[in-house]
Amino acid sequence: MALVDEKAHKVQSEEKPLSAEESWALSREVPKWSLHDGSLETELRFHGFGEAMEYVNQVATIAQREDHHPDIQISYDTVHLTLSTHKIGGLSRNDFIVAAKIDHLM
């Protein structure tokens, strides 16, 4: 099943973060995102603040539905998103699922 078709699960504190190899393998399914020290990151530019905010609101809808929320930075026409699973101190499959769903917006 493709990541975009999966549903994020409730992460338990005893779960371990994905290994570097597991993260690398899953990152191939979300090529617009980069791996950075236990997180996934992407940055997008838009035609002005209004368009950037519309996109962020769509991201927020996905995050609420999946109950897995990215860190979002907005600077006028640029949106920077960071995904990680804070509860386990690294990446979980949920991060890749949400990244795939966000990519599906574009």
C-alpha positions in Angstrom: 0.0 0.0 0.0 1.3 3.5 -0.8 2.1 5.8 2.1 -0.5 8.3 0.9 -3.2 5.6 1.3 -2.2 4.7 4.9 -3.5 6.2 8.1 -1.2 7.4 10.9 -1.4 5.4 14.1 -1.2 6.5 17.7 2.5 6.3 18.6 3.3 4.7 21.9 6.2 6.1 24.0 7.9 2.7 24.1 8.2 2.6 20.3 11.6 3.1 18.8 12.4 5.6 16.1 13.0 4.3 12.6 16.5 3.2 11.9 18.5 5.2 9.4 18.1 2.4 6.8 14.3 2.3 7.3 14.1 6.1 7.1 16.2 6.1 3.9 14.0 3.5 2.3 10.8 5.4 3.1 12.3 8.7 2.0 12.3 7.5 -1.6 8.5 7.6 -1.5 8.6 11.3 -0.5 11.3 12.8 -2.7 10.3 16.4 -2.0 11.4 15.9 1.6 14.9 15.7 3.0 16.2 13.7 6.0 17.7 15.9 8.7 18.9 14.6 12.1 15.7 12.7 13.0 13.3 14.8 11.0 11.8 15.2 7.5 11.9 18.7 6.0 10.7 20.5 3.0 10.4 24.1 1.9 8.0 25.6 -0.7 7.6 29.0 -2.3 4.3 30.5 -3.3 3.0 33.5 -5.1 2.5 35.7 -2.1 1.4 35.4 1.5 -2.2 34.5 0.8 -1.3 31.5 -1.3 1.2 30.3 1.3 -1.5 30.6 4.0 -4.0 28.7 1.9 -1.5 25.9 1.5 -0.8 25.9 5.3 -4.5 25.6 6.0 -4.7 22.6 3.8 -1.7 21.1 5.6 -3.4 21.8 8.9 -6.5 19.8 7.7 -4.3 16.8 6.9 -2.5 17.1 10.2 -5.7 17.2 12.2 -7.2 14.3 10.3 -4.1 12.2 10.9 -3.5 13.5 14.4 0.2 14.0 13.5 1.3 17.6 13.3 4.3 19.2 11.5 6.2 22.2 12.7 5.3 25.0 10.3 7.3 28.2 9.6 5.9 30.9 7.3 7.9 33.7 5.9 5.8 35.7 3.5 5.7 33.5 0.4 7.8 30.6 1.9 6.6 27.7 3.9 9.0 25.4 5.8 7.6 22.1 7.2 9.3 19.8 9.6 8.0 16.4 10.6 9.2 14.2 13.4 7.6 12.2 16.2 8.5 14.1 19.3 7.1 11.4 21.6 9.9 8.9 20.5 12.6 11.5 19.6 12.9 10.7 15.9 11.1 9.5 12.8 8.1 7.1 12.7 6.2 5.8 9.8 3.6 8.5 10.6 6.0 11.2 9.5 6.3 9.6 6.1 2.6 9.0 5.8 1.8 12.7 6.6 4.6 13.9 4.2 3.1 11.8 1.4 -0.4 13.2 2.0 1.0 16.8 2.1 2.8 16.1 -1.2 -0.4 14.9 -2.7 -1.8 18.5 -2.3 0.6 19.8 -5.0 
